[in-house]
């Protein structure tokens, strides 16, 4: 039986995915959600109160996680929803037809907490779920982790920081600082060491 490691997901890393759930009226819903790989067969993620995904997962106790790189799917599932034709029914839920891979997951534990981050304070449901039925639709699957893209963006700022005005330099340093926060939150030790080296080069 396939597990998360077969999708090139690494333990402890957070991946950007599209989670699909079933609405009370039986229609599908899609939302971009970062999920943390805790083991080959387990994930953890955070759902903010007020979202359809929050309500649907609380009610259904199962959902699908879709691995893909299509930017329009991320945009459409954030600002609205995907067209019905983009979903496929599966075992009481739905997956996205264009996904490189997907898996069904069942909630094993949930805990409501007050979560505070740089965006503010909200009620969050911390979900722990068991992975079931991993399906690969293509040989090579590339799960998205934001850290590598952040490092590349930081390097763009770094390469230009000595040729811009003082005001632009300050703005670049602010951007690099924010990128460092993200990398240290979602990245691996290799990502964190790379980011550390960038920061050290600015000293």
C-alpha positions as CSV (number, residue, x, y, z in Angstrom):
1,X,0.0,0.0,0.0
2,X,1.3,3.4,-1.0
3,X,2.0,6.0,1.7
4,X,3.0,9.7,1.8
5,X,6.7,8.9,1.3
6,X,5.9,7.5,-2.1
7,X,4.7,11.0,-3.0
8,X,8.2,12.5,-2.1
9,X,6.7,14.0,1.1
10,X,9.2,14.2,4.0
11,X,8.4,13.8,7.7
12,X,8.0,17.2,9.4
13,X,7.6,19.3,6.3
14,X,4.5,21.4,5.4
15,X,3.1,21.0,1.9
16,X,0.7,23.3,0.0
17,X,-2.2,21.2,-1.1
18,X,-5.9,21.4,-2.1
19,X,-8.2,19.8,0.4
20,X,-11.6,18.6,-1.0
21,X,-14.6,18.0,1.2
22,X,-18.3,17.4,0.9
23,X,-20.8,20.2,1.6
24,X,-24.0,19.5,3.6
25,X,-25.9,19.5,0.2
26,X,-23.6,16.8,-1.2
27,X,-21.6,19.1,-3.5
28,X,-17.8,19.3,-3.5
29,X,-15.7,22.1,-2.0
30,X,-12.0,22.8,-2.5
31,X,-9.7,24.9,-0.5
32,X,-5.9,25.4,-0.4
33,X,-4.5,24.0,2.9
34,X,-1.0,23.4,4.2
35,X,-0.6,19.9,5.6
36,X,2.3,18.6,7.7
37,X,3.6,15.1,7.0
38,X,3.9,13.5,10.4
39,X,4.6,9.9,9.2
40,X,4.1,7.8,6.1
41,X,0.4,7.4,7.0
42,X,-0.4,10.5,9.1
43,X,-0.9,14.3,8.6
44,X,-1.7,17.3,10.7
45,X,-3.1,20.6,9.6
46,X,-5.0,23.6,10.9
47,X,-8.5,24.8,9.9
48,X,-9.7,28.3,10.8
49,X,-13.3,28.6,12.1
50,X,-15.6,30.2,9.6
51,X,-14.5,28.3,6.5
52,X,-16.5,25.6,4.7
53,X,-13.6,23.2,5.1
54,X,-13.7,23.7,8.9
55,X,-17.4,22.9,9.0
56,X,-17.2,20.0,6.5
57,X,-14.3,18.2,8.2
58,X,-16.0,18.6,11.6
59,X,-19.2,17.0,10.2
60,X,-17.8,14.3,7.8
61,X,-14.6,13.4,9.6
62,X,-13.0,12.6,6.3
63,X,-11.6,14.4,3.3
64,X,-9.3,14.2,0.3
65,X,-5.9,15.8,-0.1
66,X,-4.8,16.7,-3.6
67,X,-1.2,17.2,-4.7
68,X,-0.9,19.4,-7.8
69,X,1.0,22.4,-9.2
70,X,-1.7,24.1,-11.3
71,X,-1.8,27.8,-10.2
72,X,-5.3,28.4,-11.4
73,X,-6.7,25.6,-9.2
74,X,-5.1,27.3,-6.2
75,X,-6.5,30.7,-7.2
76,X,-10.0,29.5,-8.0
77,X,-10.3,27.4,-4.8
78,X,-9.2,30.4,-2.8
79,X,-11.4,33.1,-4.3
80,X,-14.4,30.9,-5.1
81,X,-14.6,27.2,-5.9
82,X,-13.8,24.9,-8.8
83,X,-16.3,23.9,-11.4
84,X,-18.2,20.7,-10.6
85,X,-16.7,19.1,-13.7
86,X,-13.2,19.4,-12.2
87,X,-14.2,17.0,-9.3
88,X,-14.5,13.2,-9.3
89,X,-16.6,11.4,-6.7
90,X,-14.6,8.9,-4.6
91,X,-15.6,6.9,-1.6
92,X,-18.1,9.3,-0.2
93,X,-16.0,12.4,-1.0
94,X,-14.3,14.0,-4.0
95,X,-10.8,14.5,-5.5
96,X,-9.7,16.8,-8.2
97,X,-9.4,15.1,-11.6
98,X,-6.2,17.0,-12.6
99,X,-4.3,16.1,-9.4
100,X,-0.9,14.6,-9.8
101,X,-1.8,12.4,-6.8
102,X,-4.4,12.4,-4.0
103,X,-5.3,10.5,-0.9
104,X,-8.3,10.1,1.4
105,X,-7.8,10.8,5.1
106,X,-9.9,10.1,8.2
107,X,-9.8,12.4,11.3
108,X,-8.3,10.6,14.3
109,X,-8.1,13.6,16.7
110,X,-9.1,17.2,16.7
111,X,-8.7,20.1,19.1
112,X,-10.0,23.6,19.1
113,X,-7.4,26.2,20.1
114,X,-7.0,29.9,20.0
115,X,-4.3,30.4,17.4
116,X,-2.3,33.6,17.1
117,X,0.2,34.4,14.3
118,X,1.4,37.4,12.3
119,X,-2.1,37.6,10.6
120,X,-4.0,37.9,13.9
121,X,-5.9,35.7,16.3
122,X,-8.5,33.0,15.3
123,X,-10.2,29.9,16.5
124,X,-8.4,27.0,14.9
125,X,-9.2,23.2,14.7
126,X,-6.0,21.2,14.9
127,X,-6.7,18.1,12.9
128,X,-4.7,14.9,13.0
129,X,-5.7,12.4,10.4
130,X,-4.8,8.9,9.2
131,X,-4.0,8.6,5.5
132,X,-5.9,6.1,3.4
133,X,-5.9,5.1,-0.3
134,X,-3.0,7.0,-1.8
135,X,-3.4,7.3,-5.6
136,X,-0.6,8.4,-8.0
137,X,-1.9,9.7,-11.3
138,X,1.6,10.1,-12.7
139,X,5.0,8.6,-12.1
140,X,6.7,11.7,-10.7
141,X,4.8,13.7,-8.1
142,X,6.1,17.1,-6.9
143,X,4.4,18.2,-3.6
144,X,4.8,22.0,-3.1
145,X,6.8,23.3,-0.2
146,X,7.1,27.1,0.0
147,X,10.7,27.1,1.5
148,X,12.6,26.6,-1.7
149,X,10.7,29.3,-3.5
150,X,11.3,31.6,-0.6
151,X,15.0,31.0,-0.7
152,X,15.1,31.7,-4.4
153,X,13.2,35.0,-3.9
154,X,15.6,35.9,-1.1
155,X,18.5,35.3,-3.4
156,X,17.0,37.7,-5.9
157,X,16.9,40.4,-3.3
158,X,20.4,39.6,-2.1
159,X,21.8,39.8,-5.6
160,X,20.4,43.4,-6.0
161,X,20.8,44.8,-2.5
162,X,24.1,46.6,-3.1
163,X,22.9,48.4,-6.2
164,X,19.7,50.0,-4.9
165,X,18.8,53.1,-2.9
166,X,18.8,53.0,0.9
167,X,15.0,53.0,1.0
168,X,14.9,50.1,-1.4
169,X,17.6,48.3,0.6
170,X,15.4,48.6,3.7
171,X,12.4,47.2,1.9
172,X,14.5,44.3,0.6
173,X,15.8,43.5,4.1
174,X,12.2,43.5,5.4
175,X,11.2,41.1,2.6
176,X,14.2,38.8,3.4
177,X,13.2,38.9,7.1
178,X,9.6,37.8,6.2
179,X,11.0,35.1,3.9
180,X,13.2,33.8,6.7
181,X,10.2,33.5,9.0
182,X,8.3,31.4,6.4
183,X,11.4,29.2,5.6
184,X,11.9,28.5,9.3
185,X,8.3,27.6,9.7
186,X,7.8,25.3,6.8
187,X,11.3,24.2,5.6
188,X,13.6,21.3,6.3
189,X,17.0,21.7,8.0
190,X,18.6,22.1,4.6
191,X,16.3,25.0,3.8
192,X,16.9,26.6,7.2
193,X,20.7,26.3,6.8
194,X,20.5,27.9,3.4
195,X,18.4,30.7,4.8
196,X,20.9,31.2,7.7
197,X,23.7,31.5,5.2
198,X,21.8,34.2,3.3
199,X,21.3,36.2,6.5
200,X,24.9,35.8,7.5
201,X,26.0,37.2,4.2
202,X,24.1,40.4,5.1
203,X,25.9,41.0,8.4
